Amino acid sequence: MTLLSELFDEVYVPEAVYQEIVHNHAPRHYGKEELKRLVSEGVFRLYHVKNRSLVESLYGKFHAGELEVIIGAKELGAQVVVMDEHAARSLSKQFLLRPIGTIGVLILGKKNRKIAEVKPLLDTLLENGFYLSQRLYREALSLAEETP
């Protein structure tokens, strides 16, 4: 997660995303402690979406976290949002935002020399329940100029 703060000037975490990650009771919720630390240290800023009615009107079609990322980005004047879910990425484009997924962040990190290798991080994500098809895994390694 610290990679985000190395790549972007400001990183905002909507309240719903924070709640989903920090208060999720899954035993292996990857990044939970790191997110708590980054928010408490002020590296990431917790954001409370102002337009609650828009979040509520779209809730059900999308998760609260995804909606708060999109609506919060518009409220803050941000251009880039980090999200992996395909439908939410499509919605973000309708709001004229540029979505980048977890894999894209890793590749960007390598291209900007913030991380040495993508492969071990992809493997860690997979070990912690992140879904990634073999095709996308190979494509990510290819874009990162690494071998499987």
N, C-alpha and C positions, 0 to 999 in steps of 0.2 A: 504494500500500500504506500510505503514511503516513496516509491517510484513516481506516483502521481504528483507529489509535491516537488519532485525534481524536474518533472516535465512541464508542469503548469504553474503559473504564478500564484493562483488561488485555487483551493479545492474546497468546495462546499458539499456537505453531506446533509441531505434533507432528513428531517426528523423521522419519517417513516422508514427510510433506509437504515438509519442508525438503530431504530427499534428492532427491525427485522434481523439485523446482524447481531447486535449486542444481547438482545433478550431472547434469541432463538435458543431453545433448550436442547438442540441437537448436540450430542457429545463431541463431535468433531467439527464444529463450525469454524472453518478456517478464517483467520483474520479478526476474530472477535476481540481479543485482548489488544491487538495492535491498533484497531480502530478506536477503542476506548482511550488508549494512550495518546494517539495522535490528536483526538478531539480535546482531551484534557490539557495537552501541552499547547493547544492553539495552532498546531500545524494544519489541521483541517478545521473548518468552521461549520458548526451545526447551523442549519437553516430551517426556519419555520415558514412554510409556504403561506402566503397571505390570501390567495384566492382559493379558499377551502371549498367554495361552492362548485368550482370547476373540477376539483379533485373528486368531490362526491358525485358529480353528475357522470363522470367517466368511470368511476369505480365499479368493478364487476367485469368490465371488458378488459381492464388492466389492473395490475396490483397497485396498491397505494404508493409503494416505493418508486415504481416506474413513473407514475403520474407526478409525484412530487419532484422527481428529477427533471422532468420535462417542464412542468409549470414553474418550478423554482428557477430553472435556467432562464426562462423567458422573463421572469420578474427581475432577475439579476443582470440581464443583458448579456448572458454568456452565449457562446456560439457552439461549444463542444460539450457533449454529454457522454458519460461512460455508462454503457448498458449493453447487455448481451442478448436479451430476449428479442427475437426477430420482429414480433408484432409491435413491441414498444419502440424499437429502432425505427420502424416504418412511421409510427405516430410522431416520433421526434422530428423526422424529416418534414412532415406536414406542418410542424411548428417552425420550420426553417432552421432547425438545429442540425449539427453534424455529429452523429453518433460514432463512438469508437468503442469497440468491445475490449474485454480483458486481453485477448490475444493481440489486438491492435496496439494496446498500451505496451505490452511486452516487446513487440517488434519496434515500436517507436523508441522505447528505452534502449534497445540495442543499437539502433541507427544513430541515436544521440549519445552513445557511449556511456550510458548510465548503468547498464548491466553488460556483463561479458557474454552470457549465453542465455538463450530462450529455452532450450530443451529441458534443463533441470527444473525450471520453473513450471513449464507445461506438465512435466511428470508429477510435480508436487500438487498442482491443481487437480490432476486426474486422481491421484491418491486420496484427495480430500473430497471426492464426489463431484467435481466439476465435469459436466458432460462435454465431450469433444470427440467428434467423429475422427476416424483414422485419416480420412481425406483432408479434413481441416488441420489435423495435427501435422501431416506431411506438408501441406501448403504453408503453414506457419513457419515450419523449419526452413522451407525453401525461401520464403520471403526474408527470413533472418539470416539466410546464407549459411545454414547449418545442415548437417546430414543426420538422418534418422538413427 
